[in-house]
Amino acid sequence: MTRRKIAIKKIENVAARQVAFSKRRKGLFKKAMELSTLCDAEIALLVFSASGKLFDYASTSMRQVIERRNLYSDVNPVKSYQPPQELQVEGEYFKLNKEVKEKTLEIRQLNGEDLQGLSVKDLRKLEDLLSTSLHRISKAKVKVFEQEINILKKKEDELKEENQRLTKVVRFLSLILN
C-alpha cells in the first residue's frame, strides 16, 4: 500500500488535526536533530500549538542561537505569539473535553463500573481511595451526630428547666387554692 498525497489545507476535524500536529511536530524535530548532527549546524526550533503551547528544540543553547540570529539581522527578537481567539477556544475545548472524559471514567470507576483493564496496582489504589473516602464520610457522619446530640441535650435541659418551673407554679397554685 502506497502513501497518498494529501491536499495542504487546514484539517477540519479537531482530533485529526491534533494527531497530525503531534506527528508532524515530532517529524520536524527529528529532522532538525538530524540536520544538526549530520551537518554540525546550530539549530533552534520553536513551535507553538493551536492552543499556544510552546515546543522547542536547540542543538546548543536556545539563547545563544537567538542572540546570534539577532546579530545578523536588524529585526527585533520574536515577540510572544498569541494564536487567534478561534484556535485558542478550539484548543481549550479539546483539552476540556478530554478532561471531562477522564473525570467521567474516574467517577464510573469509583462507582465500581468500567474496572476491566485495570491492573492490580490500579485496583488497590482505587480501593485505598474509596477506603479513605469512606473513613472521611464516617468521621463527618459522627460529627453531625455529635452536633445533633448536643442540640438535643440543650433542648432536654431547657425542657427540664421549664418542667421544674411549671412544677413550682403548680405547687404554688395548689397551695393558694387549698
C-alpha positions in Angstrom: 0.0 0.0 0.0 1.4 3.4 -1.0 1.1 6.7 0.6 -1.3 9.0 -1.0 -0.8 12.7 -1.4 -2.9 14.9 0.8 -4.1 18.4 0.0 -2.2 21.0 2.1 -5.1 22.8 3.8 -6.5 23.1 7.3 -7.7 19.8 8.7 -11.3 20.4 9.8 -11.6 17.5 12.3 -10.1 18.8 15.6 -9.0 15.4 16.8 -7.4 14.5 13.4 -5.7 18.0 13.3 -4.3 17.4 16.8 -2.9 14.0 15.8 -1.4 15.4 12.6 0.2 18.3 14.5 1.7 15.9 17.0 3.1 13.5 14.4 4.4 16.3 12.1 5.9 18.2 15.1 7.8 15.0 16.0 9.0 14.6 12.5 10.1 18.2 12.3 12.1 17.9 15.5 13.6 14.7 14.3 14.7 16.4 11.0 16.2 19.3 13.0 18.1 16.9 15.2 19.4 15.0 12.2 20.5 18.2 10.4 22.3 19.4 13.5 24.1 16.1 13.9 24.9 15.3 10.3 25.9 18.8 9.2 27.1 20.2 12.5 24.6 23.0 12.1 23.5 25.2 15.1 19.7 24.9 15.2 17.0 26.5 17.3 13.4 25.5 16.6 10.2 27.0 18.2 6.7 25.6 17.5 3.5 26.9 19.1 0.4 24.7 19.0 -3.0 26.0 18.2 -3.7 26.3 22.0 -0.5 28.4 22.4 1.7 25.6 24.0 5.4 26.0 23.2 7.6 23.2 21.9 11.2 23.9 21.3 14.5 22.3 20.3 18.0 23.7 20.3 21.1 21.9 19.2 23.1 24.0 21.7 21.7 26.8 23.8 18.4 28.4 22.6 19.5 31.8 24.0 22.9 31.6 22.2 21.2 30.8 18.9 18.7 33.6 19.2 21.4 36.1 20.2 23.5 35.0 17.2 20.5 35.4 14.9 19.9 38.9 16.3 23.5 39.9 15.5 22.9 39.0 11.8 19.6 40.8 11.5 18.1 44.2 12.2 14.8 42.5 13.1 13.9 42.6 16.8 13.6 39.3 18.6 10.3 37.5 18.1 7.6 38.7 20.4 5.4 36.2 22.2 2.9 34.7 19.9 -0.9 34.8 20.6 -2.8 32.4 18.5 -6.2 33.6 17.1 -9.1 33.5 19.5 -10.8 30.8 17.5 -7.8 28.5 17.8 -7.4 29.2 21.5 -11.1 28.3 22.1 -10.8 25.2 19.9 -7.7 24.0 21.8 -9.3 24.7 25.1 -12.4 22.8 24.1 -10.3 19.8 23.0 -8.4 19.9 26.3 -11.5 20.3 28.5 -13.4 17.6 26.5 -10.5 15.2 27.2 -10.5 16.1 30.9 -14.3 15.6 31.1 -13.9 12.1 29.6 -11.1 11.2 32.1 -13.1 12.5 35.1 -16.2 10.7 33.9 -14.2 7.4 33.7 -12.8 8.1 37.1 -16.3 8.6 38.6 -17.5 5.4 36.9 -14.6 3.5 38.4 -15.3 5.0 41.8 -18.8 3.6 41.4 -17.4 0.2 40.6 -18.0 0.4 36.8 -15.5 0.1 33.9 -13.0 -1.8 36.1 -11.9 -4.2 33.3 -8.4 -3.5 32.1 -7.2 -2.1 35.4 -4.1 -3.6 36.9 -4.0 -5.0 40.4 -2.0 -1.9 41.4 -4.7 0.4 39.9 -7.4 -1.6 41.7 -5.5 -1.3 45.0 -5.2 2.5 44.5 -8.9 2.7 43.8 -9.6 0.6 46.9 -7.4 2.8 49.1 -9.1 5.9 47.7 -12.5 4.5 48.5 -11.4 3.4 51.9 -10.0 6.9 52.7 -13.2 8.5 51.4 -15.4 6.1 53.5 -13.3 7.0 56.6 -13.8 10.7 55.9 -17.6 10.2 55.4 -17.8 8.2 58.6 -16.0 11.0 60.5 -18.3 13.6 59.1 -21.3 11.5 60.0 -20.1 11.1 63.6 -19.5 14.9 63.8 -23.1 15.6 62.6 -24.5 13.1 65.1 -22.5 14.7 67.9 -23.8 18.1 66.9 -27.4 16.8 66.8 -26.9 15.1 70.2 -25.6 18.4 71.7 -28.6 20.3 70.3 -31.0 17.6 71.8 -29.2 17.8 75.1 -29.6 21.6 75.2 -33.3 21.1 74.4 -33.6 18.5 77.1 -32.0 20.8 79.7 -34.4 23.6 78.6 -37.4 21.3 78.9 -36.2 20.1 82.3 -35.9 23.8 83.5 -39.3 24.5 82.0 -40.7 21.4 83.7 -39.2 22.5 87.1 -40.6 26.0 86.7 -44.1 24.7 85.8 -43.9 22.2 88.7 -43.2 25.1 91.1 -46.1 27.1 89.6 -48.4 24.2 90.0 -47.3 23.7 93.7 -47.7 27.4 94.4 -51.2 27.4 92.8 -52.2 24.3 94.7 -51.1 25.9 98.0 -53.0 29.1 97.2 -56.2 27.2 96.3 -56.1 24.9 99.3 
